Amino acid sequence: MKKVIVFILLAIFISIILTSCNKPPVDTTERFTIAAGRAAFVEASNAVMFTTATKLIAPENAYIAVPYEDIGIMVIKAESGEEDEDNNPVMLFGIADIEGAILVACDYISISVSGNFCMATRDEGENYSYDFYYKDGNLLFSTENVIDNFAAIDDEYFVLYTTNNSEVFNNKGKAMFGLARQLTSAYSYSVCGNYLFAQEPTKALYFIYEIVDESILLSKSYISTANSIYSIGYIGNGDFLVSATSIGTASSYDYSDTIDNTKHYFMQTVKIYNAVTNSEKIIMLEKLLIGIVNKYTPTIPFHSRKTLNLKEGYSAVCVLDINDNKERIGQRYYVMNKDCVLTVKMVEGMTPFMFTYKNELGFAGIAVSNYSAALFSLSGDVIWRKDDAEYYAQSFNSNLYVLAKTVGDGLRYGLLDESGNTLIDFNLQFLATFVDGKSVAKYNGAYYRVDYSGALGETIEDIRDGNTQFAFNCYIFEDNGKLGVKNYAGNILIPADYDNIEYQGYVGEKTYIILKSLDTVDAYRLG
């Protein structure tokens, strides 16, 4: 009973901290702070016109399911010789290298890839078994335990989640915790240099372990209670930034917040914990901290952390805005450097839902949030802002901004420049990102090539009308009932020899399209 009461108090405490003054609860969870992190130090290079499509090599009698060229492998599939209830061939999956040599035979009903690791699932009748492989095809171990989830947490470590527990393994298949020390399935993990960082986000619990050979030793734990809640992030060189917000009094507090006509008082202490020396020191931040996100945040999936556009040593932070009376009036988003100094400031009043910076150091950014759009400088000063309609979409290229806004009963697309001038009126049903000065627009149900002037050029008669019509600066075209791929200039990248699009998307840093005809499946890398 005591544990239940403490948990309820902790939940209330967390909700008070994360609720704005005199407003309904505001979602200040990590997804917003993550968005702020993606905004920091993005190098928004101009999109390029694809000019080639390279067919990948598949093993004999097998097809490519998903290519992972960045780690040197491909998931492949082959017919098992059996049919399902609809008389379709049952496919089994395996792994090949990028030259088409089979590393793992097609014996599995599915294969999942995360980081440098693969989980292969085998149908054993009433149950399943799981084989775990390193990217080179080396079998790490097998298990018949029920696996709820599998995820890389680093290039050389991954975690398995069962119904109640979680276990971290290294690249040799060695369990780091062991059965007696396993944490629950509510924990997320990241590897921070020589340390394993574990976080239970719903209860704000944190554990820091030193990795020693093929085992781990507990260095420090931070347990939030009904009276104090932690927010922790790794900032490099063995340092962890530790923020502790606790309940204060009317005579001793750092800020107050009024919830349901009741004023609450809070204190905050910020420390640096150095895991190398196992020591703490108190520091003073410019602002009161709510949350911190960077490349080491455990609750962000590893593949997202790898692509998080924050340089080493930088973090995205959510901080409190307080007035001269120390009353909370909202929150802001900043980028913090390795010395815990706030640098990039986000636009006031706009939650960082979508941001793009012009260049690596952020001369200016474009934000679309809360149905407004704004262009802002590195200091957070607004260059222009549009609040005349609900804005939803944005793409950026060559200092021009494609936006969509509500017009009448639907969305209409237009083009703005850096000064907020409208280059193309918001009367298009669709407008793609410009590539080399060219784009594709939809107007009154037909597709046209357009330039920066917005003048409708050549009608595109062969474009496929549907959800897969645009794919990564090119489009799907149709010829005599068959599908192929063209770039915006109208050049054929993949001939119209196919019946269906099986896959289109990014895998790592590369762009792929996989197409299927009656007797073959071909995978292409666009370049």
N, C-alpha and C positions, 0 to 999 in steps of 0.2 A: 504493500500500500504506500509506503514511504517513497519508493522508487517512482510510482505512478504520479504522486503529488509533485515530486521534484521535476519530472519530465513535463508535466503540465505547466508548472511555473516557468521552466526553461522555454517552452514554446511561446508562452505569453511574453516573456522577456525579449525573445528574438523578434516577435511580431511588433513589439513597441519600438525597438531599435530601428526596424526596417519600415516604419510607417511615417509618412510625412505629416507635418502639423496641419490639423484641420482639413485633411483631405482623405479620401478613401485610401486603403492600403495600396502602395505603389510597388510594383514588381522590381525590386532591386537585387534580384538573385544574380547568379554569375552570368547568365546569358547576356545581360546588358553590359556587365563589366568586360566580358569576353569580346563583345562587339566593339567596345572602346579599345581593347587591345588590338583588334584587327585594324583599327584605324591608325595605330601608331606606327610611323616609320614604314608605311607601305610604299613600295616603289611601283607606281602604277604605270608600267610601260605600255606604250601604245599597242593595241591589238594588231596582229599581223594577218595578212591574207594568206590562207593556206593555198599552196600551189602543188603539193604532192600528196599522194596516198600510197603508203608502202604496205604491201600485203605481207603479213607475218607467216612464218613457216609453222605449219601444224604437223604433228607426227602422222605417220601413215595410219589410215583407218580411225582417225580421231579428229575432233574439232576443237578450236580454241573457245573456251567459255569466257574467261576474263584474263587478259594479259597483265602481268606485273613486271614489266621490263626493268623498272627501277631497282628491283631486287633480283632480277635475272631469271624469273620463272614465269610460267603460264599455267593456269588451271585449265585442264583439258577435259573433254567428255567423249565417250564412245558408246555405241549401242551395245546393250547387254545381251541381245538375242531374244529378250522377252518383250511382251507388250502389256500395256496397262488396260484398264477396263474400257477405254475408248479406242483400243487397237492402235495406240501410238507406241512407238518403240520406247522402252525404258532405258534411260541414259545413266551411265556410271561415270564417275569423275576420278581424275588422277592429276599428276603434276609433271610438266615437261620444262626443260630449260628453253632459253630463247632461240636456240638452234633447232628445236624440235625433238631433242633427245628426251625420252621418257625417264623421269627420275622416280616417280611413284606410279605404279600401274593403276589403270582405271577400275578399281575394285570398290569404290565408295559411293554412297548415295548422295553425298555432298562434301564439299571441301571449302572451309572458310580460311581466309588469309588475313592476318593482322600483323603489321610490322614485318618482321623476318620469320614469322612462325605460321604454321598451317595446322588446322584441326580437321582431320578426316573422319567422317562418320560412316560406320559400317552397320548395315541392317542385319541383326542377329535373330530375326523372327519376331518374338514378342518384345525384345529389348534392343538397345543400340550399344555398340562399343565405339571407343574413340581412340584414334592413333594421332599422336602429336609429332610433327616433323619440323626440323629447322629448314630454312630456305634451300639448302643444298640437297634436300631429300633424305637427310640423316634422321632415322627414327629415334625420337627422344624417349618416349614411353607410351604405353597403352593403358587404358582404364575402362572399366565397365560402370564406374560411378556416373550418376545422372549429372550432366553438365548443363547449367542454366546459361552460362555465358563464358566467353573466351576472348581475351583482349591483350594485345601487347601493351606494355607500359614503358618500354624503352627498346632500343635496338637489340638488346641482349636479355631481356626479361619479359615474361608475360604472366598473367593472372588467370586462374580458373575460378569460376563461381559455381558452387553447388547451392542447394536450397538454403542452407543455413550458414555455410562457411566460405572463406576465400583462401586461396593459397597462391603464392608467388613462386615461379620457377625460373631458373636461369637457362642459358642456351645449351646446357648439357642435360636438361631435364631434371636437375636437382631441386627438390623442394626447399625453400629458404626458411619457412617457419617450422615445419613439422607439425604433426597432428595436435600436439599438446598446446601449441602457441598460436594456432590459426585464429585470425580475426573473423568477424561475421561477414556475411555477404553484402552488408551495407557499406563496406569500406571501399574507397578508391585509392589508387597507388600511383606514384611516379618515382623515378630514379633521379636523384639530385647529386650528381658527382659520385661520391662514395657513400651516399646515404639513400635509404629507402624511406619515402615520405608517405604515410598513410593518413587518410582523412575520412571521417564519418560525417557527412555534411548535415544530416538532419539533427544531430545532437551536438554538432560543433566539437568533435573529439579529434585529437591529432596525436600521432606517434611518429617519432623520428628514430630510425634504426641505422646503425653503422653496418655497412657490408664488409665482412671480413672473410676473405677466401670464398667459400661456398655456403656461408651461414650469415646470420645477422645478429647484432647485439643492440638491445634497446639503449638509446642515448638519452631521450627525453620524451615525456608525454605531457600533453596539455588537455585537461578535462574540463569542459564547460559545466557550470552548475546553474542553479536557479538564481544565483546572485552575480555571476560573472560569465561572460561569453567571450570566446577567443576567435580571432581571425588571423590566420597564419599563412605566410607565403615564403618560399625559398628565393633568396635574392643573389646567391652566388658565393663562392669561396667558403662554403660551410656555414654561411650566415642565413638565419631564418628571421624574418620580420614578424614579431609577435605583438598583436594588438589585443588588449584585454579591456572590455567595456563592462563596468559594474554599476550597480545601483548606488546613487549618491543621496545626498540630503539637500534640503533647501539652503543650508548654510555652507555646503561644500559640494560643488558640482562643476563639471566642464560645459554641460549644455542641458537644456530642458526640452521636453516635448509634451505637448498637450494632446491627449487622446481621450475622446469621449468626455470632454470638459474637465478632465483630471490632469494636472500637471505632474509629470514624472521627471526625476533628476538622475543624471548619469555622470560617471567619471570614466576617464580613459587613460590607460597607461600603455606606452609602446616601448618594447625592448627589442634588442638584437640578441638572439641566441646563437652563439657560435658552437657548432657541434664538434669542431676540432679540439677546442680547449674546454668544452663543456661549461661555458661561462655565459652570463647575461650582462647586458648593460642597458640602462634606460636612455632613450633618445627622445628628442622633441620633433614632432612633425609639424608642418605648416597648417595642416588641416586635421580634423578628426576623421579617423578611418572607418569605413564600413566594410570594404572588401578589397581583395587584391587578387589579380590574375596575371599569370605569365606562362612561359614555356614549361614550367614545372608544376602547374596546378593539377593535383591528382584527379579532380572531377572532370577535367577535360579529356576526352579520348586522345590516345597517343597520336593518331593520324592527324587530329585537329591541332594538337600542340606543335607538331612538326611544321605545320603550315601557318601557325600563328605569326602574324607579321610584326613581331616584336624582336628587336635585337637582343642579344645576350646582355643581361644586366638591366633591362627595362621591364617595367610592370605597368599594367593598367589598373588604376585604383578608383574606387568609388568613395567619395568623401562627403561629409556633412557640410551643408551651408547653414551658418548660424548668423543671427543679427547681433547688434551691439549689446543686446540684453541676454546674449547666450541662449537664445531660443532657436530651435531648429526651424528652418524655413524651407528646407528641401535638400537635394543632393546634387553633386556635380561629378563629372568624370575627368580624370587627368591621366597623364602618363608620368610615371615616376622613374628616375634613373637609379643607378646602383648605389648612389650616395643618399638615397631617400629624399631627393629634391624633386618637387613637382615641376614638370616642364610643359608638355602639350596640354592645353585646356580645351574641353569640348564646348560646343555652343550652349549657352544658357537656355534652359527651358526645353532642351531637346534631348530625349533619351537616345543614346548612341545605338540606334537600330541598324542603320546602314551608313557606312562611311567609306569614302575613298579619298586618299590624299594624292595630290598632283605628282609629288616626287618623294624621294626617300626621307627628306627632312620636313615634309609637309608645308610647303609654301601656302597651300590652300587646300581645303577639303570640301567635299559635297556631302550633305547629310539629308536623308529622308526619314522622318520620324514623327510619330504622333500626327501623321497626315499633313505635315508641313515639309517644305524643302528649304535648305539654306546652303549658301557657300560661305565658308568662314576661313579666317587666316589662322596661322599657327598659334597666335595668342588667344584665339577664341573670339575675335572680333568678327561680326557678321558683315560680309561684303554685300550680299543680297539675301533676301528671304522672301519666300512665297507662302502666304497663308490664305490665298483666295479660294483654294479648293483642297480636296483631299488628294495628296500626292502619294503614290505607291511605289513606283519603280524608278530605278536609276542605273545608268551605265555611263562610263566616263572614257573619253578618248580624245586626244588632240585638243585639250582644253575646252571641249564641248560636252554638254550634258544632256543625255536623253532621259526625259522624265515622262511619267504617265500621271494623269490626274482625272478626277471625275468630271465629266461633262454630260449633263443631262442624266440619262440612265445608264451610262457606260463609261469605260475608260478610253481616253484618247491620248495619243502620244505626241510629243513635240520636242524641239531642240532649243537649248539655251546656251549662251556663251558666258564667259567669265564675268561679264558686267550685268548679267541677268536679262540681257536682251533676247527676245524671242526670234530665233532664226527660222524655225519651222513652226507654224501655228499648231495648236493642239486640236487637230482635226483628223488624225490618222488612227486607224484601228490597231496598227502595230508599227513600230519603228525599231529596227535592229541597231546594235552598236555599229558606229562607222568604222570601216577598215579601209585604209588608204583613200580616204575621201569618199568611199562608196558605202551604201547601205541598201536595205530592202525595206519597203513600206507597204502596208496594206491600206487601201482606201476604197470605200464602197464595195468591199468584197473582192477586189482584184489586187494583185501584187505588182509593184513597180520598182525599178531601180531609181534611187534618188541620190542627189549630192547635197552639199551643205545648204544650197539655196532652197531646198524643199520642193523644187520643181519635179513633177512626176515625169520620169523618163520612160524608157522602154518597158512595155508590159511584159511580165514574166508569165508566160502561158503554161509552162510545164511544171510549175512549183506544186508540190503536194500539199493539199489543204488538210491540215490535221495537227495534232499535238506534236508530231515529230518533224514538222516542216523546217524548223531552224535548228541547227546544231553547230555551235562553236564556230561562228563566222562563216558558215556555209549553209546550204539548204538541200533538202531532199527533193529531187525532181522525179517526174514520172514520164515514162515513154512506152507506149503500147502496153500499159499495165504493169511494167517492170520499174523498179526503183534504183536510183543511183544518187550520186552526190555531186553538186557543183559549188564553186565558190561564188562570192558576190559579183565577180566580174563575168560570170556565166561560163567559166571554163569547167570542163568535166574533170573531176578528180577520180570518181569511181563510176564506171559505166553502168547503165541501167540494165543489169542482168539479174536482179534480185526481186524476191517477193515480199520480204519482211525485214524490218530493222530489229535485230535481236538485242543490240546494246549500243548506246552512245554515251560517252562521258569521259571524264578525266580519271586516270589511274596514275597516281603520283603526279609527275610533272608533264605527262604526255596525254594526248587526246586520241581516242579510239572510236571507231564505228565498226560494228560487227553486223553483217548482212547475211540473210539466208535465202537460198533458192531451193528448188525442189530436191536437188541432189547434193548440195554443198552448203557449208557455212564458212565464210571468209572474214577474217579480222584485218582491219587496216589501221595503221597509224598515220594520222594527218600531220603534215609538216609544211 
